């Protein structure tokens, strides 16, 4: 399988009442893949969610796909507002990759549909993007909004940033870092990082998440900066470790990871 040819990466809020916009399932021409990596989410990502009934447990796995119901609230007291359905049969291509999975979110009311926004947790391991969790209910990204889905348990949920604190992930600090870092999460004044590290701020800087903490409702991450990744060395840089907010903006993570390895 293609997933076995790369390191299999085990992954992987602000409360906003669920709603259904008139444009909830409007058709869109833009790609809806890698939306976290490409900073195309509408809200802060809380993690990723496996949907094996749609994508299988492994890339290119032959499965009997099922439709999944979506709701306006984390409850089944009202009928579903939409369904997730796979439009093509899983199969490998002539190369090493799988055929692109086509998954639609179809509105029950009028039959309009759009592509399900997704992200990878590993090489061709496709997941839904979660904005909020409530028990076994997850509010996930859908075209032009979000909707709730119930899962049997939380086993398929990969939480950001907590689940990235593992050596299995090739994590990086997003470009355009301001060069600031905290010694204590959520308090004190940010310190200016050494100039040699700040000179790399326009690029993806490899880092390791060594700890996470919530301070006054905000998630913080402790990072150890890496001067080498995938055989590439950045030179003799000073040791740098400290805290950053887990989110850079209202919709962008401070750190993400290379899902397909080096």
N, C-alpha and C positions, 0 to 999 in steps of 0.2 A: 504494500500500500504506500501511497505517497506520504502519508503521515509517518510512516516508519523510516523514511529516508532522511528525515530531519529530527532533531531533538523534539520529542513530544512535550509541549509546554502545558503544564497544568495551571489553569487560571484558578482565568477568568478569564443627608439629602434634604434636599430642600423639599418640604411638603407643599404640593400644589394640588388643589382639588381636581379630580379627573373631570374632563369635559370633552365634548365632541364639537369640534369646529365644523363649520359648513364646508371647509376645505380639507377636512380630516383625511380623506382618502383621495385627494386630487391626484391625477396622474402627473408624474414628474419625469422630465427627460434626463435629469442629472443622476449620476451613479449614487447608489446608496450602500456601497461597500466601504469598509475601513473608515467608518464615520468618526470613530474616536481618534484614530491615528491622524486623520485629516482635519480634525477639529471642526466637524460638520454636525455635531449634536446640537439640539435645541436647548438642552439643559445639561447640568453637571452629570456625567456618567457615574452611577453607583457601582457598576460592575457589568458582567456579561452573563448570559443565561443560555444553557444548553437546551435545545429543542430536538431531541433525538427522533421524535415522530416525523419531523420535517427533514432534518439534515443527517440523521443516522448518528451512531456513536463514533463512527470512523469515516474519513473521506472516501468517497466512491463506494460506500457500503450499499449493497442491494437490500432495500427494505420496502415493506408495504407502508407507504406514507399515510398519515392520517391528517385530517383537518383539525385545527385547534381554535377554540372559541376565545374571543376577546370581549371584555366588558368595560362599561363606562366607569364602574366603581369596583372595589375589591369585594364583590358579592355576586352571588348567582340569583338573587331575589328578582332581578330584572333580566330580560332576555339578552343574549349576546348582541353586540352592536356590529361585530365584524368577525371574520374568520381568517386564519392563516392557512394557506394551501400551497403545496409544491406543484409547479407547472410542468416539470420534466422528470424523467426517470434517471436516477443516479447511474452514471457509467463513466469509465475512464476514457480519455482521448487517446490518440495514437502516440502522444508524448508521455511525459511523466505526470502531468497534472490531471485533475478531474475535469469533466465537463462543467462549465459554470452552472451553478444551481440557480434556478429561477423560482423565486418564492413571492407570492402576491398576498397582500392584505386586501380582502374584499369586503366592502361594506354591505351589511345585510339589507339596509333600507332601500338602496337604489342600485346595488350591484356594481358601483364604481370601485376601482381598485388602484393600487400603487405597489411599488416594490418595497419589500420589507427591508428597512435599514439594518445592516449587520456589521460585525467586526470579527476578526479572527483571534482565537486564543492560542493557536499553534498553526502549523503548516496545513492550510485548508480545513481547519477545524472551525467551522462557522457558528457564530453565536448571535443571539439577539442582544440588544443594548438596553440595560436596565437603568431607569432613573430613580426608582423608589421601590422599597421592599416592605411588605407588611405581612408577617407570618410566611405562609406559602404562596402569597400573592405578590406579583411583580408588575410594576408599571413599566412597560417597555416602549421604546421608540417605534413609531409607525409613521407612515407618510404624513407630514404636516401636523404631527401631534404625538399623542401617547395613548395607551390603553392598557387595561389590566388583564393579566393571564394568571390562572391558578396552576400550580405544579404539585405533584404528589408530595414533594419534600423540597428541602433547600440544597440537596446534593449537587444539582447542576448549576448552582449559582457561584460565580467567581467574583469576589468582592474587591473593589478598588477603594483604598490602596493596599488593604491588609494582605490580600493574597499575592501581591507582587513582592512581598518581603521573603523571597526565596531565591537561591542561586540558580534555579532552573530558568529564570527569566533574564533576558538581555534587556535590561531597563535603561532608559536614557532620559536626561533632562531635556525638555523641549527647547528649541531655538529661541533666541531673544530673551534669555534669562537676564535679569537686571544686575546680576553680580552680587546680590545681597544674600546673607545667610544668617540664621539665628542660632545662638548657643542654647537657648531655652525656648521650647515651643509656646507660642502665644503670648510671650511677655518679653520685656526688655526692648532694646534697640538692635535692629539688624546690623551685622558687621559687613564690611566690604571684603569680598574674597580677594586673594592675591591676584595681581595683575596678569600673571601667566594663565590663570584659570579664566579670568574675565575676557581674555583675548579669544577664547573659544566660544563665547556666549552666543554667537550667531549660528553655531552648529549644534547638532545633537551631541550632548556630552554623556558618555557612559557613566552610570551611577549604580549603586546598590542601595535598596531600601533596607535599613537595618532595624528600624523600629517605627511604629505608628502610635499616635496619641490624639485624643479628642480634647480640645480646650475650648470651653464655652460654645460647644456645638459645632466647632470647626475642626476638621481633620488636619493633622500635621504629620509630616514624614521626616524621618532622620535619614540623611543620605551620606554615603561614602563615595566620594568622587573617584573614578577609575581612570588611570592614565594609559590604559591599554585595553583594547577590545578586538576580538577576532583576529589577532595577530598584528594589529595596527597599534603602534606606540605613539603617544603624544609628547614624548620627551620626558626629561627629568623634572616633573612637577611636584610641588610641595604637597604633603598630606593635607587633605581637606575633608572635613566631616562636619555636618551641622543639620539644622532643621529648616524646612520650608513648608508653607501651606500646601496641602495636597492638591488644591485647585488654584490655578493662576487667575482665572476669570470666572464669571458666572456660568460658563459652559465648557471650560477647557481644563484638563488635568495638567498639573505641573510636570508629571512624569508619565511616560508610557513605555512600551516595549516593542522590540522587533519580533513579530510573531513567527517569522520564517527563518529565524536564526541568522548566522553571519552571511 
